Amino acid sequence: MKIEIWSDYVCPFCYIGKRRLEEALNQFAHRDQVEISYKSFELDPNAPVDTNENIYEILSKKYGTSLQQAKTMAEGVAGQAAAAGLDFRFDSNVPTNTFDAHRLTKYAGTKGKEAELTEILLHAHFTLSQHIGDRKTLSELAAQAGLDAREAALLLESEEFSEEVRKDEEEARQIGVQGVPFFVINRKYAVSGAQPSDVFLNSIKKVWEEENSSSVLQPLGTDGKTCDEDGCDTPNVKG
């Protein structure tokens, strides 16, 4: 079984969804026969690498809310993250562009380190508040994943793996991905959003048991929290 995951490193629900999927897979009898593949998706391809705005200012502009409302939204997301065993620290979060991070992940995939780097980058952004758009930081994180830091640095200064990232994003458009995380199982079923772990588990079991040759993605979960170019699903907040 193959699960392809479209996600972005600055998408909070992508990290939450990743943890929930992992929890489901830990309960799946055939876990050792499941292959996970990560696909690139940029929520904001035009985001600057460096910005003077903090995450609350960015959220406030995006949703048209006050700074306090934006902070309350973020706290709600952090609460969901905590329930999944994650520690989100939005107060010190560093907003940035993720194109280089995605390129580095494609490189890591050629070295068998895609999964390791994906986790390291998400943890670095949401928990450690590191600047994952900074190439020096990315090289250091690559080393943590077991990659050669100098080779990673040279890669980041080039245009290598840009085409692979764009190919993932084009494929996402072709299959109708409008928000992330987005999970495709065996190229036949789609699960959208950071679904509860039991939804993931039931979906995986269903796919495992069925012999379906349909090439059309069949939605198994559609109401999970996602992020798209307009922002992330957040709890309703009153000022």
SERO-4910 file (N, C-alpha, C, O; in steps of 0.05 Angstrom, whole numbers):
BEGIN
 pado doro    nc1    nc2    nc3   cac1   cac2   cac3    cc1    cc2    cc3    oc1    oc2    oc3
  Met    A     17    -24      0      0      0      0     18     25      0     38     26     14
  Lys    A     10     44    -16     25     69    -17      7     93    -10    -15     96    -20
  Ile    A     17    110      8      3    134     16     20    158      8     43    161     18
  Glu    A      9    175     -9     23    199    -18     10    223     -3    -14    225     -2
  Ile    A     27    240      8     18    262     25     27    288     13     51    294     13
  Trp    A      8    304      5     14    332     -4     13    349     21     -7    349     35
  Ser    A     34    364     27     35    381     51     55    404     48     71    404     29
  Asp    A     53    423     66     72    445     67     83    448     95     69    441    114
  Tyr    A    107    457     97    120    458    123    110    480    141    116    480    165
  Val    A     96    500    131     84    521    148     55    516    153     41    534    163
  Cys    A     45    493    145     17    485    150     14    470    176     23    448    178
  Pro    A      1    482    196     -1    469    222    -16    442    221     -9    423    234
  Phe    A    -37    442    204    -53    417    203    -38    395    188    -45    371    191
  Cys    A    -18    402    173     -2    381    160     14    365    181     17    341    179
  Tyr    A     25    379    200     40    366    222     21    350    240     27    327    247
  Ile    A     -2    362    246    -22    348    262    -32    323    248    -34    302    259
  Gly    A    -38    326    222    -48    304    206    -27    282    204    -34    258    204
  Lys    A     -2    289    202     20    270    201     20    253    226     22    228    225
  Arg    A     18    266    249     18    251    274     -6    233    277     -4    210    286
  Arg    A    -29    242    268    -53    226    270    -52    202    252    -61    180    259
  Leu    A    -40    206    228    -36    183    210    -17    163    222    -22    139    221
  Glu    A      4    173    234     24    155    247     11    139    269     17    115    273
  Glu    A     -7    152    284    -21    138    306    -38    115    294    -40     93    305
  Ala    A    -51    121    272    -68    101    259    -51     78    248    -58     55    252
  Leu    A    -29     84    236    -11     63    225      0     46    247      5     22    242
  Asn    A      4     57    271     14     41    293     -6     20    302      1      0    315
  Gln    A    -31     24    294    -52      5    301    -59    -13    277    -77    -30    279
  Phe    A    -46    -10    255    -52    -25    230    -34    -49    229    -10    -47    230
  Ala    A    -47    -72    225    -32    -98    226    -11   -100    204      9   -115    207
  His    A    -15    -86    182      3    -89    159     20    -64    156     28    -57    133
  Arg    A     27    -51    178     42    -27    177     68    -29    161     76    -11    147
  Asp    A     81    -52    163    107    -56    149    104    -57    119    124    -57    104
  Gln    A     79    -59    109     74    -60     81     63    -33     70     53    -32     47
  Val    A     65    -12     86     55     14     78     79     32     71     97     35     88
  Glu    A     79     43     47    100     62     39     89     90     39     68     96     28
  Ile    A    103    108     53     95    136     54    112    153     36    137    151     36
  Ser    A     99    170     20    114    187      2    104    216      6     80    221      6
  Tyr    A    122    235      9    114    263     13    116    279    -13    135    277    -28
  Lys    A     95    295    -18     93    311    -42     93    341    -34     83    349    -13
  Ser    A    105    357    -51    108    385    -46     82    401    -52     68    395    -71
  Phe    A     77    420    -34     54    438    -38     61    464    -23     67    464      1
  Glu    A     60    487    -37     66    513    -24     39    528    -20     25    534    -39
  Leu    A     33    533      5      9    549     10     11    577     -1     -9    588    -10
  Asp    A     35    588      0     39    615    -10     66    616    -25     87    622    -13
  Pro    A     66    609    -51     91    610    -66    105    637    -66    129    639    -71
  Asn    A     89    658    -61    101    685    -62    109    696    -35    117    719    -32
  Ala    A    108    679    -15    115    688     12    145    695     12    161    681      0
  Pro    A    152    716     26    181    724     27    196    705     45    185    693     64
  Val    A    222    702     39    239    685     56    242    699     83    241    685    104
  Asp    A    245    725     83    248    740    108    226    761    110    219    774     91
  Thr    A    214    764    134    194    784    138    196    795    167    205    781    185
  Asn    A    188    820    170    188    832    197    162    827    212    159    833    235
  Glu    A    142    815    197    116    810    210    117    783    225    130    764    216
  Asn    A    104    783    248    102    758    263     77    742    253     61    753    237
  Ile    A     74    718    263     52    701    253     25    713    259      6    710    243
  Tyr    A     22    727    282     -4    738    289    -11    762    270    -34    765    263
  Glu    A      9    777    263      4    799    244     -4    788    217    -22    799    203
  Ile    A      8    767    209      2    755    183    -26    743    183    -42    747    165
  Leu    A    -33    729    205    -60    717    208    -81    739    209   -103    736    198
  Ser    A    -75    761    224    -94    783    226   -101    795    199   -124    800    194
  Lys    A    -81    798    182    -86    809    156   -101    789    138   -119    797    123
  Lys    A    -93    764    140   -106    743    123   -135    740    129   -152    737    111
  Tyr    A   -142    740    155   -170    735    163   -186    760    169   -210    759    174
  Gly    A   -172    783    169   -186    808    175   -195    810    204   -217    819    209
  Thr    A   -178    801    222   -185    801    250   -166    819    266   -146    829    254
  Ser    A   -171    822    291   -153    836    309   -129    818    315   -130    794    310
  Leu    A   -108    829    325    -85    813    333    -92    793    355    -82    771    355
  Gln    A   -109    802    374   -117    784    395   -134    761    384   -130    738    393
  Gln    A   -151    766    365   -167    744    353   -148    725    338   -152    701    339
  Ala    A   -128    736    325   -109    719    311    -94    701    330    -89    678    325
  Lys    A    -87    713    353    -73    697    373    -91    675    385    -82    653    390
  Thr    A   -116    682    388   -135    662    399   -139    639    379   -141    616    386
  Met    A   -139    646    353   -141    625    332   -117    606    334   -120    582    334
  Ala    A    -93    618    336    -69    603    337    -68    585    362    -59    562    361
  Glu    A    -79    596    384    -80    580    409    -98    556    406    -93    534    417
  Gly    A   -119    559    390   -137    537    385   -124    515    369   -127    491    375
  Val    A   -108    523    349    -93    504    334    -72    490    351    -68    466    349
  Ala    A    -59    506    368    -38    494    385    -50    474    404    -37    454    412
  Gly    A    -75    478    412    -89    459    430    -93    433    415    -90    412    427
  Gln    A   -101    434    390   -104    410    374    -78    395    371    -76    371    371
  Ala    A    -57    411    367    -30    400    364    -22    385    390    -11    363    389
  Ala    A    -27    398    413    -20    386    438    -34    359    442    -23    340    453
  Ala    A    -59    358    433    -74    333    435    -62    310    419    -65    287    424
  Ala    A    -46    318    398    -33    299    381     -4    294    391     12    280    377
  Gly    A      3    306    414     30    303    424     51    322    414     75    317    416
  Leu    A     41    344    402     60    364    390     60    389    406     40    396    419
  Asp    A     82    403    406     85    428    420     89    451    400    112    456    390
  Phe    A     68    466    394     69    488    375     75    514    391     61    520    410
  Arg    A     95    529    382    102    553    396     99    577    376    118    586    364
  Phe    A     74    586    374     69    607    354     81    634    362     87    651    345
  Asp    A     85    639    388     96    665    397    123    671    384    130    694    380
  Ser    A    138    650    379    165    654    368    168    642    340    190    640    329
  Asn    A    145    636    328    145    624    301    158    643    280    154    667    282
  Val    A    172    631    261    186    647    240    172    642    213    178    622    200
  Pro    A    155    660    204    142    657    178    163    658    156    182    674    158
  Thr    A    159    643    134    179    643    113    168    630     88    146    620     88
  Asn    A    184    629     67    178    615     42    189    587     45    210    582     57
  Thr    A    175    567     33    183    539     37    193    525     12    198    501     13
  Phe    A    197    540     -9    206    528    -34    233    513    -31    236    490    -40
  Asp    A    252    525    -18    278    512    -14    275    488      4    289    468      0
  Ala    A    258    489     24    254    466     41    243    443     26    250    420     30
  His    A    225    449      7    214    427    -10    235    416    -29    237    392    -34
  Arg    A    252    434    -40    274    424    -57    293    406    -42    301    385    -52
  Leu    A    299    414    -17    317    398     -1    304    371      6    318    351      7
  Thr    A    278    370      9    264    345     15    266    326     -9    269    302     -6
  Lys    A    264    338    -33    267    321    -57    295    309    -59    298    286    -67
  Tyr    A    314    325    -52    342    315    -51    344    293    -30    357    273    -36
  Ala    A    332    298     -7    334    277     14    321    251      5    330    230     13
  Gly    A    300    253    -11    288    229    -22    306    212    -38    304    187    -39
  Thr    A    325    224    -52    344    209    -68    365    195    -51    379    178    -60
  Lys    A    366    203    -25    385    191     -6    371    173     14    383    164     33
  Gly    A    345    169     10    330    152     29    325    166     55    320    152     75
  Lys    A    325    193     56    322    207     81    298    226     81    296    245     97
  Glu    A    279    221     63    256    239     60    239    241     86    232    262     95
  Ala    A    233    218     97    216    217    122    230    231    145    218    246    160
  Glu    A    256    226    148    271    238    170    272    268    167    268    283    187
  Leu    A    278    278    143    280    307    140    253    320    143    251    342    154
  Thr    A    232    308    133    205    319    136    198    324    165    188    345    172
  Glu    A    203    304    182    197    308    210    215    329    223    205    346    238
  Ile    A    240    329    215    259    349    226    250    378    219    251    396    235
  Leu    A    242    382    194    234    408    185    209    418    199    207    441    207
  Leu    A    189    400    201    164    408    215    169    415    244    159    434    255
  His    A    185    398    257    192    403    285    208    429    288    204    444    307
  Ala    A    226    434    270    242    458    271    225    483    268    229    503    282
  His    A    205    482    251    188    505    246    168    510    269    167    532    279
  Phe    A    154    489    276    132    493    295    140    492    325    127    505    341
  Thr    A    160    477    331    168    474    359    194    489    366    195    502    387
  Leu    A    214    488    349    239    501    355    241    530    345    259    544    351
  Ser    A    221    538    329    220    565    318    245    572    302    255    594    304
  Gln    A    254    553    287    277    558    270    269    569    243    246    566    234
  His    A    287    583    229    281    596    203    286    575    181    309    573    171
  Ile    A    265    561    173    268    540    153    269    550    124    269    535    105
  Gly    A    269    577    121    274    588     95    303    597     91    311    603     69
  Asp    A    317    597    113    346    605    112    363    581    103    360    559    114
  Arg    A    379    585     83    394    562     72    415    551     90    420    527     90
  Lys    A    427    567    107    446    557    126    432    539    146    442    517    153
  Thr    A    409    548    156    393    532    174    385    506    161    386    484    174
  Leu    A    376    507    136    368    483    122    390    463    120    386    439    122
  Ser    A    414    473    114    438    455    112    443    441    138    450    417    139
  Glu    A    440    456    160    445    444    187    423    423    193    429    403    205
  Leu    A    399    429    185    377    410    190    381    385    173    374    363    181
  Ala    A    392    389    149    397    366    131    418    347    144    415    323    143
  Ala    A    437    359    158    458    343    172    445    327    194    453    304    199
  Gln    A    425    339    207    411    324    229    396    300    218    392    280    232
  Ala    A    389    301    192    374    279    180    394    258    168    385    238    157
  Gly    A    420    263    172    439    244    162    449    250    134    462    233    121
  Leu    A    444    274    125    453    283     98    479    299    101    486    308    123
  Asp    A    493    301     79    518    317     79    511    346     78    499    356     59
  Ala    A    519    361     98    512    390    101    523    406     78    510    424     67
  Arg    A    548    400     70    560    416     48    546    410     22    542    428      6
  Glu    A    540    385     17    525    378     -8    498    391     -8    489    401    -29
  Ala    A    485    392     15    459    405     17    461    435     11    444    446     -2
  Ala    A    482    447     22    486    476     18    491    482    -12    480    502    -22
  Leu    A    506    466    -25    511    470    -54    485    466    -70    480    481    -89
  Leu    A    470    446    -62    444    442    -75    426    466    -73    414    475    -92
  Leu    A    425    477    -49    407    500    -44    415    525    -59    398    542    -65
  Glu    A    441    528    -65    450    551    -80    445    547   -110    448    566   -126
  Ser    A    437    523   -118    431    518   -146    401    518   -151    386    526   -133
  Glu    A    392    509   -174    364    507   -180    355    478   -180    332    472   -188
  Glu    A    372    460   -170    366    432   -171    340    425   -155    334    437   -134
  Phe    A    325    407   -166    300    396   -154    277    416   -155    256    411   -144
  Ser    A    281    439   -168    259    458   -172    237    445   -189    213    448   -183
  Glu    A    245    432   -210    226    419   -228    210    398   -214    186    395   -219
  Glu    A    223    383   -196    209    362   -182    187    373   -163    165    362   -161
  Val    A    194    396   -151    174    409   -134    150    419   -150    127    415   -142
  Arg    A    156    432   -172    135    442   -190    117    419   -201     93    423   -205
  Lys    A    130    397   -206    115    374   -217     95    364   -196     72    357   -203
  Asp    A    103    363   -171     84    355   -149     61    374   -148     38    366   -145
  Glu    A     67    400   -150     46    420   -148     27    419   -171      3    424   -168
  Glu    A     37    414   -195     20    411   -218      3    386   -216    -21    387   -223
  Glu    A     14    365   -205     -2    340   -201    -24    345   -181    -46    335   -184
  Ala    A    -18    361   -161    -39    368   -141    -62    382   -154    -85    376   -149
  Arg    A    -56    401   -172    -77    415   -187    -93    396   -204   -118    398   -206
  Gln    A    -80    377   -217    -93    358   -235   -113    340   -220   -134    333   -231
  Ile    A   -106    332   -196   -124    314   -181   -143    329   -163   -158    316   -148
  Gly    A   -142    355   -164   -162    371   -149   -155    377   -120   -173    382   -104
  Val    A   -130    377   -113   -122    385    -86   -126    415    -82   -113    431    -96
  Gln    A   -142    422    -63   -147    451    -58   -137    459    -31   -135    483    -26
  Gly    A   -130    441    -14   -119    447     12   -102    423     22   -105    401     12
  Val    A    -85    429     41    -68    408     52    -71    407     82    -78    427     95
  Pro    A    -66    383     94    -55    359     82    -76    345     64   -100    347     69
  Phe    A    -66    330     45    -83    315     26    -69    288     22    -46    287     14
  Phe    A    -83    267     28    -72    240     28    -85    223      5   -109    222      3
  Val    A    -69    211    -11    -78    194    -32    -68    165    -27    -44    161    -24
  Ile    A    -87    147    -25    -80    119    -18    -83    102    -43   -105    100    -55
  Asn    A    -61     89    -51    -61     71    -74    -72     84    -99    -83     70   -117
  Arg    A    -70    110   -101    -79    124   -126   -109    120   -131   -118    124   -154
  Lys    A   -124    112   -111   -152    106   -115   -170    121    -95   -194    126   -100
  Tyr    A   -160    127    -72   -176    139    -51   -162    165    -40   -138    167    -39
  Ala    A   -179    184    -33   -168    209    -22   -179    215      6   -203    211     11
  Val    A   -162    224     23   -169    233     50   -159    261     52   -135    266     50
  Ser    A   -178    280     57   -170    308     59   -171    318     87   -189    314    102
  Gly    A   -150    332     94   -149    345    120   -137    328    143   -132    304    139
  Ala    A   -133    340    166   -122    327    189   -144    312    203   -154    320    224
  Gln    A   -152    289    192   -173    273    202   -165    260    229   -142    257    235
  Pro    A   -185    253    245   -179    238    270   -165    212    262   -169    201    240
  Ser    A   -149    201    280   -134    177    274   -152    153    267   -144    136    251
  Asp    A   -176    152    279   -194    129    273   -204    131    245   -210    110    232
  Val    A   -207    155    234   -216    158    206   -193    148    188   -198    134    168
  Phe    A   -169    155    194   -146    145    179   -145    115    180   -141    102    160
  Leu    A   -148    104    204   -146     75    207   -167     61    191   -162     41    178
  Asn    A   -192     70    193   -214     57    179   -210     60    149   -216     41    134
  Ser    A   -200     83    140   -194     87    111   -173     67    101   -176     55     80
  Ile    A   -152     65    117   -130     47    109   -140     18    108   -133      3     90
  Lys    A   -155     10    128   -166    -17    128   -184    -22    105   -184    -43     92
  Lys    A   -201     -2     98   -219     -5     76   -204     -9     49   -211    -27     34
  Val    A   -184      7     45   -168      4     21   -154    -22     20   -153    -35     -1
  Trp    A   -143    -31     42   -129    -56     44   -147    -80     36   -139    -98     22
  Glu    A   -172    -78     45   -191   -100     41   -203   -100     13   -211   -121      3
  Glu    A   -205    -78      1   -219    -76    -25   -200    -81    -48   -177    -74    -48
  Glu    A   -212    -94    -68   -198    -98    -94   -213    -81   -114   -231    -90   -128
  Asn    A   -205    -56   -116   -219    -37   -133   -200    -25   -153   -179    -14   -146
  Ser    A   -207    -29   -178   -189    -20   -199   -195      8   -209   -183     18   -228
  Ser    A   -215     22   -197   -222     48   -206   -199     68   -204   -184     67   -184
  Ser    A   -196     84   -224   -174    104   -224   -184    131   -213   -168    150   -211
  Val    A   -210    133   -206   -221    158   -196   -217    158   -166   -225    139   -152
  Leu    A   -207    180   -155   -203    182   -126   -231    183   -113   -248    197   -121
  Gln    A   -234    166    -92   -259    164    -78   -255    176    -50   -238    167    -34
  Pro    A   -270    197    -43   -266    211    -18   -274    193      6   -297    183      6
  Leu    A   -257    190     25   -262    175     49   -265    194     73   -278    187     93
  Gly    A   -253    217     72   -255    236     93   -252    264     81   -233    269     67
  Thr    A   -271    282     86   -271    307     72   -274    331     91   -272    354     82
  Asp    A   -278    326    117   -284    349    134   -261    355    154   -265    370    173
  Gly    A   -237    345    149   -215    351    166   -205    379    162   -210    391    141
  Lys    A   -190    389    181   -180    416    180   -157    418    159   -140    400    157
  Thr    A   -158    438    142   -137    442    122   -128    471    121   -139    488    134
  Cys    A   -107    475    105    -98    502     99    -98    504     68    -90    485     55
  Asp    A   -106    527     58   -104    532     29    -91    560     25    -82    572     45
  Glu    A    -91    569      1    -78    595     -5    -91    618     10    -79    640     13
  Asp    A   -116    615     18   -130    636     32   -127    635     62   -135    653     77
  Gly    A   -115    613     72   -111    610    101   -118    583    111   -122    564     96
  Cys    A   -119    580    138   -124    554    151   -151    555    164   -161    576    173
  Asp    A   -164    531    166   -189    529    181   -183    535    210   -164    523    221
  Thr    A   -198    552    222   -193    559    250   -220    561    264   -241    565    252
  Pro    A   -220    558    291   -244    560    306   -256    588    304   -241    608    301
  Asn    A   -283    590    304   -295    616    303   -288    631    329   -289    620    351
  Val    A   -280    656    325   -271    672    348   -287    698    349   -291    712    329
  Lys    A   -296    704    373   -310    730    376   -290    749    390   -276    741    409
  Gly    A   -290    774    381   -272    794    393   -278    801    421   -264    817    434
***
